[in-house]
Amino acid sequence: MMQKMSRRSFLSASVFTSIGIFIERLSGGERKAAAATDISIRIPETEIPVAAEADVVVVGGGPAGFGAAMRAARSGVKTMLIERFGGPGGAATSGYMCTTGVGDTFPLHSEWVKGISDEGWLFDAWKAYPQLEDNVLVHQSGRMNFYPDDGAYVMIRMLEKANVKLLFRSLFVDTVIRRNSSGDDSIEAVVVENASGRQAIKGKIFIDATGRADVVARAGAPFKSAGNEKGLPVPFSLMYKISGVDYDKLFEYQKSDPALWTAIARARAAGDIPEGLYMPYQYTMGGGWGGYCGCPQLNMCALRGKGEMLVWSFIPYHWGLNPAENGFDASRGEIEMRKFNIAEVKFLKKYVPGFEDAYLSGMAPYMALREGRHPVGEYLLTRDDILNESKFPDAVFKKTLGDPLNTSPEFQPRTNEKGELMRVKITDENKPRSYTCEIPFRAFLPKKINNLLLAGECLSCTHDWFYGYRLIPWSMRTGELVGRAASMAVKQGITAKDIKWTFGYFDDSLNLGKN
Ligand SMILES: Cc1cc2nc3c(=O)[nH]c(=O)nc-3n(C[C@H](O)[C@H](O)[C@H](O)COP(=O)(O)OP(=O)(O)OC[C@H]3O[C@@H](n4cnc5c(N)ncnc54)[C@H](O)[C@@H]3O)c2cc1C
């Protein structure tokens, strides 16, 4: 079903999709983030085909987009999922997180995990290597791992069964906006770029599940840039796999050099460790996220293959790159991370027993971001909402969160610069206080656009609030919420903003009025 956009739509497309005009609309700071020069060019007006129409159009196929598309389709509305990569799963699969995620679980999430498990693809590293449980090199305890393609395959199977129309290898690039005389604007279509060229996809309700609020930004809705008050976002990672590791030999070597600090010192003295790799923790924020992001030593997790591990490396926090909004930062980040990863593999092979026959067996297709833009929605969640345990009349979720500025002992630096172990186990005595936090439906509604919903990492919240929440199961769950809300809006012929959430906490069996 290929139709040209109507004259009216075409006119609005030409006004709001012209790159020249888009740049002119940017504020000073945004212009700097988007362009390296002050010069702009105007591209000619162009007419693009409408390639498809759906009731609900989900942009971004990560855990959140997967949840949104599944729930909308299962609620009986025509649903389309647009994803720039060749498969779903986002950071969890294409970003090589290789994990089902940590924290709470929910029915759809459990269904996906069961699908992976039923195939025999779920791997419990601790069972395979009990020595890893208290190993200082291990990224995180209690992870259940899978191969990225396996996790994505199970998602595809579920999406197809639910009748979601999939449009992969399609980059969302813009929105076609309809100005409404009364109040907020609406998105008439999203514009994608793929093998067919530039195409429009029309919809009734749209969902931004891009993990970095691309739709919000292109639609001209307000957002806060990633990062703390100094503009420094949580560091990001280009994950990689290394194979051919002799774990027994490594564990034996760790008896004398548990955090590899001696090996690192030798390699550093020989000029084999580039600046920024194994950076000391003082470069990190010092608060909640800081202890976690930054690695003074190898940061790994075992994978299913014999002698195989997944490795995290982090872009130096103090570089202050903002790849969600700045193309040059994104490019530099990828280049530097590739160099770090190769340097690390070379270091391990040369200096650490157990890695002699190891080899790089795969780098993630992209550098996954821990933090992107934060849309400013009808309600913006802040750290105060955590500390005050704010209650909301339109609460959709109840979630336990810690104070983002009070680091959990689990995430404290694991060694000091002398290589001494500092890892602290969480006990009843040192457990940081947790808070019961509500999330209002309004945090899923961006300002300015009336038929757009936010999912996963695109929730309306500040940098501070974001950290404790931004995990795979919760991203998927919020996707489910907005997928369900979108289907309800379609069935009732209303926009997302018209939904007055009075149904209490979101639950799969919840009766949302007559829909
Ligand atoms: C390095 C790292 C480690 C992590 N470790 C863990 C962990 O151990 N456990 C855990 O639970 N969570 C972890 N997380 C967090 C978890 O991965 C995220 O919370 C989760 O993936 C967020 O889901 P999402 O769908 O909101 O975003 P994403 O996973 O980022 O998905 C967004 C999707 O949108 C697509 N997209 C973006 N822009 C466009 C566009 N313009 N056009 C088309 N498609 C687009 C992307 O390709 C992607 O598929 C980690 C994250 C990172 C980066």
The ligand as a MOL file (V3000), in Angstrom:
LIG
                    3D

  0  0  0     0  0            999 V3000
M  V30 BEGIN CTAB
M  V30 COUNTS 53 58 0 0 0
M  V30 BEGIN ATOM
M  V30 1 C 26.3930 -0.7490 28.4280 0
M  V30 2 C 25.0690 -0.9950 29.0630 0
M  V30 3 C 24.9200 -1.9980 30.0220 0
M  V30 4 C 23.6720 -2.2870 30.5700 0
M  V30 5 N 23.5480 -3.3260 31.4460 0
M  V30 6 C 22.3010 -3.7010 31.8770 0
M  V30 7 C 22.1170 -4.8460 32.6890 0
M  V30 8 O 23.0610 -5.5390 33.0160 0
M  V30 9 N 20.8420 -5.1510 33.0820 0
M  V30 10 C 19.7690 -4.4020 32.7300 0
M  V30 11 O 18.6340 -4.7350 33.0890 0
M  V30 12 N 19.9280 -3.2980 31.9610 0
M  V30 13 C 21.1670 -2.9380 31.5280 0
M  V30 14 N 21.3330 -1.8300 30.7380 0
M  V30 15 C 20.1890 -0.9660 30.4970 0
M  V30 16 C 19.2820 -1.5290 29.4120 0
M  V30 17 O 20.0280 -2.0020 28.3440 0
M  V30 18 C 18.3350 -0.4520 28.9880 0
M  V30 19 O 17.6640 0.0340 30.1100 0
M  V30 20 C 17.2790 -0.9420 28.0040 0
M  V30 21 O 17.8790 -1.5520 26.8990 0
M  V30 22 C 16.4390 0.2330 27.5840 0
M  V30 23 O 15.4830 -0.1860 26.6840 0
M  V30 24 P 14.8740 0.8340 25.6190 0
M  V30 25 O 14.0490 0.0030 24.7230 0
M  V30 26 O 14.2830 1.9880 26.3250 0
M  V30 27 O 16.1510 1.4270 24.8310 0
M  V30 28 P 17.2040 0.6940 23.8990 0
M  V30 29 O 17.5710 -0.6460 24.3950 0
M  V30 30 O 18.2940 1.6850 23.7140 0
M  V30 31 O 16.4080 0.4960 22.5340 0
M  V30 32 C 16.1480 1.5670 21.6670 0
M  V30 33 C 15.9440 1.0030 20.2840 0
M  V30 34 O 15.5760 2.0570 19.4190 0
M  V30 35 C 16.3130 1.9650 18.2160 0
M  V30 36 N 16.4540 3.3070 17.6730 0
M  V30 37 C 17.0540 4.3720 18.2630 0
M  V30 38 N 16.9880 5.4420 17.4720 0
M  V30 39 C 16.3310 5.0380 16.3540 0
M  V30 40 C 15.9580 5.7020 15.1530 0
M  V30 41 N 16.2420 6.9950 14.9540 0
M  V30 42 N 15.3030 4.9840 14.2080 0
M  V30 43 C 15.0000 3.6680 14.3870 0
M  V30 44 N 15.3390 3.0000 15.5180 0
M  V30 45 C 15.9910 3.6830 16.4800 0
M  V30 46 C 17.6460 1.3710 18.6440 0
M  V30 47 O 18.3140 0.7750 17.5620 0
M  V30 48 C 17.2040 0.3750 19.7080 0
M  V30 49 O 16.9010 -0.8740 19.1580 0
M  V30 50 C 22.5620 -1.5280 30.1750 0
M  V30 51 C 22.7020 -0.5130 29.2180 0
M  V30 52 C 23.9280 -0.2560 28.6630 0
M  V30 53 C 24.0450 0.7820 27.5990 0
M  V30 END ATOM
M  V30 BEGIN BOND
M  V30 1 1 1 2
M  V30 2 1 2 3
M  V30 3 2 2 52
M  V30 4 2 3 4
M  V30 5 1 4 5
M  V30 6 1 4 50
M  V30 7 2 5 6
M  V30 8 1 6 7
M  V30 9 1 6 13
M  V30 10 2 7 8
M  V30 11 1 7 9
M  V30 12 1 9 10
M  V30 13 2 10 11
M  V30 14 1 10 12
M  V30 15 2 12 13
M  V30 16 1 13 14
M  V30 17 1 14 15
M  V30 18 1 14 50
M  V30 19 1 15 16
M  V30 20 1 16 17
M  V30 21 1 16 18
M  V30 22 1 18 19
M  V30 23 1 18 20
M  V30 24 1 20 21
M  V30 25 1 20 22
M  V30 26 1 22 23
M  V30 27 1 23 24
M  V30 28 2 24 25
M  V30 29 1 24 26
M  V30 30 1 24 27
M  V30 31 1 27 28
M  V30 32 2 28 29
M  V30 33 1 28 30
M  V30 34 1 28 31
M  V30 35 1 31 32
M  V30 36 1 32 33
M  V30 37 1 33 34
M  V30 38 1 33 48
M  V30 39 1 34 35
M  V30 40 1 35 36
M  V30 41 1 35 46
M  V30 42 1 36 37
M  V30 43 1 36 45
M  V30 44 2 37 38
M  V30 45 1 38 39
M  V30 46 1 39 40
M  V30 47 2 39 45
M  V30 48 1 40 41
M  V30 49 2 40 42
M  V30 50 1 42 43
M  V30 51 2 43 44
M  V30 52 1 44 45
M  V30 53 1 46 47
M  V30 54 1 46 48
M  V30 55 1 48 49
M  V30 56 2 50 51
M  V30 57 1 51 52
M  V30 58 1 52 53
M  V30 END BOND
M  V30 END CTAB
M  END
